[in-house]
Amino acid sequence: RIDSQKLVYYRDLVLEMISRDLKLRYKGSLLGVIWSLLLPLTQLLVFTFLFRRVIQLDIPNYPIFVFIGVLAWNWFQTSLVAASGSITDNRDLIKRPGFPTLLLPVITVATNLIQFLLALPVLLVFLYLSGGQLTLSFLLLPLILLVQFLFTVSLGYLTATFQVSFRDTQHLLGVVLLLLFYLTPVFYDAGFVPTRFLPVYRLNPMMHIIGAYRSILSKGEPPDFAAIGIVFAASALLLWIGLAVFRRASDTFVEEL
């Protein structure tokens, strides 16, 4: 039987900690939440200059194309790096008896989801100015957000667990994410990938997730449901594994910290 009072407590705790994280992130900042837009906008300008003026890519409406990829990737990368340190960076909370440590990776990913959602209106303005328009496919956007959320949280549980015992995990993760960034069609189209490499590219869930965002927002079409279904199923399995590993290791977190 599900304890409704405990669920309400967990919900309130998650909301309170997300609010706390956002306030701490921009405490004393003159621009505040605008900083969450400056990085993707800067990347947009750099990629647009490079691949429109220097090395020309034949991609229609390239600014929208790359902005979608950058926003989705930044949410994934920032969340995963932060989630990997969600236990080691919250020693005081971990040492409190009864504190639900299981929520910390979720809170981290959810906080960065809000950053993504805050930047979404800017993307929609760009889309409008470029002559694009939203279709009914836009209603499928929450589904893709859910899939990316599950995928990121599942990896977050694993990296957070490893970081407690192996403090080089976060540094190694930074290197892996840098390599993966260039192996993910963020600033280029998957159609440019040589056929012989496509089977390997298709193993990357972020390729399908970013492709789904582009189908919905840029093309006004439904995403590839088969690909997203596979990513969802794989994320659910990975989440089950991540939770099992995290729960088994959580008894030793206080000792390790």
Summary of the structure (lengths in Angstrom):
residues: 257
radius of gyration: 19.2
end to end distance: 33.5
largest distance: 61.3
contacts: 769
relative contact order: 0.13
helix: 77%
strand: 0%
